[in-house]
């Protein structure tokens, strides 16, 4: 019988984090969820060893990609392998409050117009310890955020994969994660979703925890830091593609005028500061 939620875990040669992620999922108060572990070119035996001690191996399916397919391809492989109506990406190093699935599933059950739901999120700073990695600092991600709108997403991303449960069917409408991107694939996807449908938001207590390890290197590193330069390039690529699509339909008049206004404002600002 199909589960109601598919939890997609992307991992590669990080048994410590995979073990922690599976324990996190096993600790959820909502249990009608299958787990698709996408092993992106990592050691298959190491992944299997972690699964066997997880306690939820009967709900886990492993997908081994040939070589390193990348973050987007790994996410898409998991999504295509499930028929669950709700999906969420739980990267191996991030964490949830025990009621994350319980509350997000209830929200979408009660809000059929919403494509998904984002929860209040906390950034957790980690440093290496004797037992692996331990939290040494915490800060709210977008403190004071009260909702997720298309307008706000146009400026900058307001959510991360660990915080977003959504309807799998939305991929049939807006497409999958863009495999030409090395980063910001989540923001690009959220823009496509929010342009067509509302997205619910659960504020208050943080239900998702996005971990940062600024000093980590190699397999333990965060893409946030390891690929910092690529984030800027991919951000521009997403904007450029959207602008070119708009110009193809409407012509370059408005973008040219906006660029002129921006140039004049920059000149005014420079003159005022000199």
C-alpha positions in Angstrom: 0.0 0.0 0.0 1.4 3.4 -1.0 2.5 5.8 1.8 1.1 9.3 2.0 4.5 11.0 2.1 7.8 10.3 0.3 10.9 11.6 2.2 13.8 11.9 -0.3 17.3 11.7 1.3 20.2 12.8 -0.9 23.5 11.4 0.3 27.1 10.6 -0.8 29.7 9.0 1.4 28.5 10.5 4.6 27.4 7.6 6.8 27.4 9.8 10.0 24.9 12.2 8.5 22.8 9.5 6.8 22.6 7.7 10.2 21.5 10.9 11.9 19.0 11.7 9.2 17.3 8.3 9.3 17.1 8.5 13.1 15.5 11.9 12.7 12.9 10.5 10.3 12.3 7.4 12.5 11.5 9.8 15.3 8.7 11.5 13.5 5.3 11.3 15.2 3.7 10.8 11.7 4.8 7.5 10.3 2.9 7.0 7.1 6.0 7.9 5.1 8.4 6.0 2.8 12.0 7.0 2.6 13.9 7.0 -0.7 17.7 7.2 -0.1 19.4 8.4 -3.2 23.0 7.4 -3.0 24.6 9.7 -5.5 27.6 7.7 -6.5 28.7 6.8 -3.0 29.8 3.6 -1.3 26.8 1.2 -1.6 27.9 -1.1 1.1 28.3 1.8 3.6 24.8 3.0 2.8 23.4 -0.6 3.3 25.1 -0.9 6.7 23.5 2.3 7.9 20.1 1.2 6.7 20.3 -2.1 8.5 20.7 -0.3 11.9 18.1 2.4 11.2 15.0 0.5 12.6 12.9 1.7 9.6 14.5 -0.4 6.9 11.1 -1.8 5.9 10.1 1.7 4.8 13.4 2.5 2.9 14.2 2.1 -0.8 17.8 2.8 -1.9 18.4 4.3 -5.4 22.0 4.1 -6.4 23.0 6.6 -9.2 25.8 5.6 -11.6 28.6 8.0 -10.8 27.8 11.4 -9.2 24.6 12.6 -10.9 24.4 15.8 -8.9 21.9 17.3 -6.4 19.1 18.0 -8.9 19.3 14.7 -10.6 19.3 12.9 -7.3 16.2 14.8 -6.2 14.4 14.0 -9.4 15.3 10.4 -9.2 13.7 10.1 -5.8 10.6 12.0 -7.0 10.1 9.9 -10.1 10.4 6.7 -8.0 7.4 7.5 -5.8 3.6 7.8 -6.2 3.1 9.3 -2.7 0.9 12.4 -2.9 3.2 14.5 -0.7 7.0 14.8 -1.0 9.8 16.5 0.9 13.6 16.6 0.5 15.4 15.7 3.7 19.1 16.2 2.9 21.3 13.9 5.1 22.7 16.7 7.2 19.5 18.5 8.1 17.0 17.8 10.8 13.3 18.2 11.8 11.2 18.8 14.9 9.4 15.5 15.7 6.1 16.9 14.6 7.2 18.3 11.3 5.4 15.7 9.1 2.4 15.6 11.4 1.8 19.3 11.2 2.7 19.9 7.5 0.6 16.9 6.3 -2.4 18.2 8.3 -2.0 21.7 6.8 -2.1 20.4 3.2 -4.9 18.1 4.0 -6.9 21.1 5.2 -5.8 23.5 2.5 -6.4 21.9 -1.0 -5.6 25.1 -2.8 -2.0 25.3 -1.4 0.7 23.6 -3.5 2.9 23.1 -0.4 3.7 24.3 3.0 6.9 26.0 4.4 7.6 26.0 8.1 9.6 28.3 10.4 13.2 27.3 10.2 16.3 27.6 12.4 19.9 27.7 11.2 22.1 25.4 13.4 25.8 26.1 13.4 27.8 22.9 13.9 31.4 22.2 14.8 33.2 18.8 14.9 33.1 17.1 18.2 34.3 13.7 19.6 30.9 12.2 18.6 30.7 13.8 15.1 29.2 17.2 14.8 27.5 19.2 17.5 25.5 22.4 17.6 27.4 25.5 18.8 25.0 28.2 17.8 21.5 28.8 16.5 19.7 31.6 14.7 16.3 32.0 13.0 16.3 31.8 9.2 14.4 34.8 8.0 13.3 36.0 11.4 9.8 37.6 11.3 8.8 35.8 8.1 5.0 35.5 8.0 4.5 33.9 4.6 5.9 32.7 1.3 4.8 34.8 -1.7 6.0 34.9 -5.3 6.8 38.6 -4.8 9.2 37.9 -1.9 10.8 35.0 -3.8 11.7 37.3 -6.7 14.2 39.1 -4.5 15.8 36.1 -2.7 15.0 32.6 -1.6 13.0 32.4 1.6 12.9 28.6 2.1 15.2 25.6 2.1 14.4 22.0 1.1 14.2 20.6 4.7 11.4 23.2 5.4 9.0 22.4 2.4 6.5 19.6 2.1 4.6 19.8 -1.1 2.2 18.0 -3.5 4.1 15.7 -5.8 1.6 16.5 -8.6 3.0 20.0 -8.9 5.9 18.5 -10.9 3.5 17.5 -13.6 2.6 21.2 -14.0 5.8 23.1 -13.5 8.5 20.5 -14.2 11.2 18.9 -12.1 14.4 20.4 -10.5 16.5 22.0 -13.2 19.5 19.6 -13.7 21.5 22.3 -15.5 21.9 24.1 -12.1 24.6 23.1 -9.6 22.9 25.3 -6.8 19.7 27.3 -6.2 17.6 24.5 -7.7 15.2 24.8 -4.8 14.7 28.6 -5.3 14.2 28.1 -9.1 11.6 25.4 -8.3 9.8 27.6 -5.7 9.5 30.4 -8.2 7.8 28.2 -10.6 5.5 26.8 -8.0 4.6 30.2 -6.4 3.9 31.8 -9.8 1.0 29.5 -10.2 -0.2 28.5 -6.7 -0.3 29.8 -3.1 2.1 28.2 -0.6 1.1 27.9 3.1 3.3 28.9 5.9 3.5 27.6 9.5 5.1 30.3 11.7 6.0 30.2 15.4 8.2 27.4 16.7 10.8 26.2 14.3 10.0 22.8 12.8 13.0 22.5 10.5 16.7 22.8 11.2 19.1 23.8 8.4 22.6 22.9 9.5 25.7 25.0 8.6 29.3 23.8 9.0 31.5 26.8 7.9 34.7 25.1 8.8 33.9 21.7 7.2 35.8 20.4 4.1 35.4 17.5 1.8 32.4 15.2 2.2 31.3 16.9 5.4 31.0 20.4 3.8 27.8 22.3 3.1 27.0 23.3 -0.5 26.1 26.7 0.9 29.8 27.3 1.7 31.6 24.9 -0.7 29.7 26.3 -3.7 29.4 29.9 -2.6 30.6 31.3 -5.9 28.4 29.0 -7.9 25.3 30.3 -6.0 25.9 33.8 -7.5 26.4 32.4 -11.0 23.3 30.2 -10.8 21.2 33.0 -9.3 22.1 35.2 -12.3 21.4 32.3 -14.7 17.9 31.7 -13.4 17.1 35.5 -13.6 18.6 35.7 -17.1 16.6 32.8 -18.4 13.4 34.2 -17.1 14.1 37.6 -18.5 14.9 36.2 -21.9 11.6 34.3 -21.9 9.7 37.5 -21.0 11.5 39.5 -23.7 10.6 36.8 -26.3 6.9 37.4 -25.5 6.9 41.1 -24.9 10.1 42.7 -26.5 13.0 44.4 -24.7 11.3 47.8 -24.1 10.5 47.5 -20.3 13.8 45.8 -19.3 15.7 48.5 -21.3 13.8 51.2 -19.5 14.4 49.6 -16.1 18.1 49.4 -16.9 18.2 53.1 -17.8 16.5 54.0 -14.5 19.0 51.8 -12.6 21.9 53.5 -14.4 20.5 57.0 -13.5 20.0 56.0 -9.9 23.5 54.7 -9.7 24.9 57.9 -11.1 22.9 60.0 -8.7 24.1 57.8 -5.8 27.7 58.2 -6.9 27.4 61.9 -7.3 25.8 62.3 -3.9 28.6 60.3 -2.2 31.5 62.3 -3.8 
